[in-house]
Amino acid sequence: MGHVAPEYAHTGDFNEKSDVYSFSILLLQLLTGHESRERVEKYIENNRFDEIIDPMIVGDGLCPEKELQLKAFADLALKCVTESAEERPTMLMLPNNSDKYVVVGTFGYLAPEYLTSNQCDEKCDVFSFGKLLLELFWGQRITDRLSSETGDEEYYLRDHVNKHIENNRFKEIVDPVIVGDGLCNNKEQQLQAFAVLAIECSSQSPINRPTMVDVAKQIRQLYLSCNS
């Protein structure tokens, strides 16, 4: 229930703002392990945001640039998690400032079906969430072109991650901040599970994407496995 927008939970009304709410709850949970907006806001206001970032993201420590990037993700999530749907931005309305926010409402983040038909359904924001998840764990922008080792091919981040998973070379591309001095088998498996989830969420076809409810269940299972 905590990942479902209030208006959808109370009346069954689904609109383009409903999954924005779920999107932000999941983003906060990924960043901090907590779903409470008030708790995250309190730490940010007191300049203690680094204290609640999930240890799996922190690794052996955070450089100032990475901490600012993660705080920008948190600020973005807080803008989307208001109880009133009217106060939430749409994906297209999110601040278009690459120095402070992830540029969600641009090429690379919007679901293909939304770009071609301007139709929003429950799978559109799942696509954007998957792209943000890729950026969060791999420290690259979705719109960057990444060269192959031979330099004769280029990939977008989703394809780059997927190719390394298929070739059993996943840990080579995880953000160094997360890797730290190395990945134990358990942590590598958890990160790879996040990668597979992100790739499923960012599938070109909405039929192949999970719903936000399914995403929430999978993330909860991953967190339980982290703490077991």
N, C-alpha and C positions, 0 to 999 in steps of 0.2 A: 504494500500500500504506500510506503514512504516514497517510492519512485514515481508514483502516478500523480499527475497534475490535479489539484483540488477540484477544479470544475468538472474534470472527467470522473473523478471518484464520486462526486456528489450528484451529478446530473446525467452523466454519460455523454456529455457534450465534448466532442473532439474537434479541435481547430488547429491552425498552424502554430499556435503558441503552446499547445499541450505537451508535445515532445521536447520543446525547449526547456520546460521545467524538468522533465526526466533526465534530459541531457545534462543539465547543470548539477543535479543531485549526484549522478554517476561521476561527473568530473570532480566534484568535491570529494567523493568517496575515494576515487583513485589517487587524488593528491594527498589526502590527509587520513583516510581511513574513517573519517567522521562525516555524518550527513547533516549535522546541525549548522545551519547558516549562522546562527548567533555565536556559536563557539568559534567558527573560523573568523568572523568579523572582529570578535574581541581580540584574538591573537594578532590580526593584521593591524588593528588600531593601536595596539601596544608594542608594535614593532617586534613581535615575537613569532612571526609566521614560520620561521625556520624550525621552531620547536614542534610543530604539528605536521610537518611534511612526512609522508610515509617513509619509513627506513629503507624500503626497497628502492625508492627513488633517490634518496640521499646518498646511499652507498657509503663511501669513506669520507664524504664531506661535500659541501656545496661552494662553488665559486660564486662571487657576487652576481655575475651575469646570469648564471643558471638560476639562482634564487629569485632574481627579478623576473625571469621568464616564467617560473612556476607561480609567482605571485600574480603575474598577469593572467595566467590561466584561472587562478582563484577569483580574481576580480571579475573576470568574464562570467564565471559560474554564478557569482553572487548577483550579478545583474539579471540573470535568467531565472532565479529561484523565488521570485516574489509570489505571494499567494494570489494576487490579482493578475489575471492573464493580460489585462489592459496595460499593466506596467512593465510587462516583459517585452524585450525586443524580439523581432523575428530574426531569422538567420541573416537576412539581408540588411537588417538595421544595426547589427553589431558594429562597434566603432572600427572604422577603416584606418587604423593607425598601427603600422607594423612595429613601431617602437614600444608600444604599450600593450597591444592586444593581438591575438591571433586573428587574421583576416578571414573570418569564416564565410562572410557573404561574398566571396569571389570565386573565380575559377579554381577548381580543385577541391572545394569544400561542399559545393552544392550538388545534390543528387541529380544525376542525368535526366531523370524524368521531370524534375522541377524545371530544369533549364529548357527542355524541349516543349513542355506543355503547360508550365506554370501551375501544375496541380500539386498540392501538398497533401501527403497522407502520413500515416504513422511510421513509414519506413524512410522518409526523407531525412529526418534529423538523425536517424541511426547511421546513415551514410556519413554525415558531418562528424558525428561522434567517433566513428571508426577512423576518420582521417586525423582528428585531434589526438586520438590514442596513439596512432603511429608517430606523430610528432613528439608527443610527450616522452615516449620511451626510446626514441631513436635520435633525438636531437637534431633532426633535419626538417626543413620546411617541405610540405606536401608539393609545392610548386617547383621545387628545385629539381634539376635534371642531374642524375648521378651517373658517373661514367663507370663502365665495367673495367676490370683489371687490365684488359688489353687496350682499352681506350677506343675500341671500335664500335661500342654500343652505349646507349644511354637509357636510363630507366627513371620513371617517377618513383617516389619512395615506396608506394604500395608494392609495385612490381619488384623493386629492389629487395625488399624484405622477404617477399614470397619466394623469390629465386634462391635466396640464402637458406631459407627454411627447407626448401626442396633438396638442396645440395648438402644438408647437414652442416651448414656453416653459420648458423644463426648467431652465435655469440660474437662473431667477428664484427657485427654491425650495431650491437647495443651501445647506447650512449655511454662513453667512458666514465661519466659521473656515476652512473648506476653500477658499472662493472667494478670500479675501484681497483683493488689488487687482484681481482679474479672472481669468477662465478662458481659457486658450488653446484653440484648436479641438481639439487632441489630448487635453488633459485633460478637456474637456467631453464628448468622445466616450467616454472611458473611464468617467467618472462615469455617463453615461447608460447604458452597458452594465451597470454595477453595478445601476442602477435597474431595468432590464428584467429582470435576473436575480432581483432581490428580488421583483419583481411576479410572476414565474413561480413562485418558491418559495412565495409566500403565496397562491397560487390556492385558491379554495374547494374545488375538486375535486382529490383526490390524483392523479387520472389526468393532470391537466395540470401537475403539479409534476415537476421533474427529481429524480433520486436524488442522494444526497450525493456519490456518485462523479462524476456528471455536473457537479455544482456545483463540485467540486474541480478538475475539468479546465478548466472555464470560467474560474475564478479564476486558475488557473495561466497560461492564455493571456492574461488581462488583465495579469498582472504581467509577462509576457514582452514584451507590447506597450508597457508603461510603460518598460521598460529598453532597448527597441530604438532 
